[in-house]
């Protein structure tokens, strides 16, 4: 039994050495590039929605991205976590689904409290509604759901 293990060990050592020699030989015979690497050109002019820039198909308008709630700086925008895309049919701004809270309270007409960190919205009468500090306020549950939030379970 010991002899078999010793033979397997030496076979593995010889095989490993052979593999090392083969990869060294391969690297030595790789083709060498004939100059510095070249990169494709970058598009240096991003769209500027504030200046009314238009794409190839129409005016720039905001369209919701369906990535769910996030904790980035774009949540201060009146349209929320939206990416600028082209929309050939509309030059007007999109409808506003939510408003920012005033003094950590939702304004009249927007009773639903949305929390961007958890992705949950709370309705009046809910278990944690009173103690929730809103990041966004919604007029109805459909707007909160369309913005990627889910209803609180209790």
N, C-alpha and C positions, 0 to 999 in steps of 0.2 A: 504494500500500500504506500509506504514511504517513497519507494522508487518511482511509482507512478506520479505522485505529487511533484517530486523533484524534476521529472521529465516534462511535466506540464508547465512548471515554472520556467524552465529554460526555453521551452518552446514559445512561451509568451514573451520572454525577454528578447529572443531572436526575432519574433514577429514584430514587436514594438520597434526594435532597432531598424528592421527593414522598412517599416512604415515611415519612420523618421527620415531615412535616407531618400525614400521615394518622394516625400513632400518637399524636401530640400531641393532635390533635382527638378521638381515641377516648378518651384519658385524661381530657380535659376534660369529656366527656359521660358518664362512668361514673356509675352510681347511687351515691349516698352513703348509708352505713348510718345508721339513725336513732338509734343509741345505741352504748354500748360493747359489745364482743363478749361473748358469753355462752358458757360452757363447760359441758359435761355434768358432773353431780356425780360425784365420785370415791367408790369404795367404801372407806370409812375403817376398816373392821374386817377385817383379813386373818385367815385361820384361824390358830389357835394350837394346834399339835399337842401341845405339852407339857401344856396344860390339858385335853386330851381334847375339843377342839372337834369338832363334827360338821358335815358339809355337809348339803345337802338330801337326799342319797341314802344316807348312811350314815356310818360312822366314818372318820376320817382315818388312812390308812396310807401307807407309803412305797411308791412304784412306780418302777421304774428308768426313767430317761430314756435313750434310745438315741442320745445325742449323741457317744459315744466318750470317750476319756480327756481330761480337762481339767486345768488347772494352777491351779484355784481353791481357796478355803479349804474347800469342801465335802468334800474328799477325806479330812478327818479324821473324818468321820462313819462309824459302823459299817456303814451301808448304802451308803456311797459317794456317787456323783454322782446322787442321787435327788431327785425333786421330789415334794412332797406332793400327793396326789390322793385323791379319795374312792373307797372300795371298800366296797360295801354288804354283802359277805359275810364280812369278817374284821375283828375287833377286835384281833387279836394283831399283834405286830411281825413284819416279814418275816424270813425266814431270812438269816443272816449268811453272805455268800459269801467274805469275806476277813477277815484279821486284820492288825493293824499289826505291823510287825517290832519285835523286841526287840533293842536294841544292834546295829542294822543287820544282823540275822540273822533268818531266818524261824524261828518256833517249830516244835517237833515236830508232825507231822501236816499242816503247811502248807508243802510243799517248793518250790512254784512261786513265783518272784519276779516281781512285776509292777512296771513302771516307768511312772508316770503321764505323764511328759513325752514319752516316745516312743510310748506305747501298745503296748508289746511285753512279752510275758511270757517268762521263761526257765525251762526245765525242767532238773532235775539231769542232768549229763552233757553239757549243751550247751557250745558253744565259749566263751561269755562268762559262764557261770553263776557261776563262782567270784568273778569281779571285779565282778559286778553288785550294787549296793546297792539293796535293794528298797524301794519305797514301800508296797507291799501284798504280802501272802502268801496264796496260794490253796491249797486242799486238792487240787484237780484242775483239769485243763485246761478242762473244760466251764464251770466257774465263771468262770475268767479270760476265756474267749471270750464268755460271756454278759454280762460286765461291759464289753465293748467292746474288749478287747485282742486282739492277734494274736500267734501264736507266732513266736519268733525264727527267722530263716532258717538260721542256722548254729549 
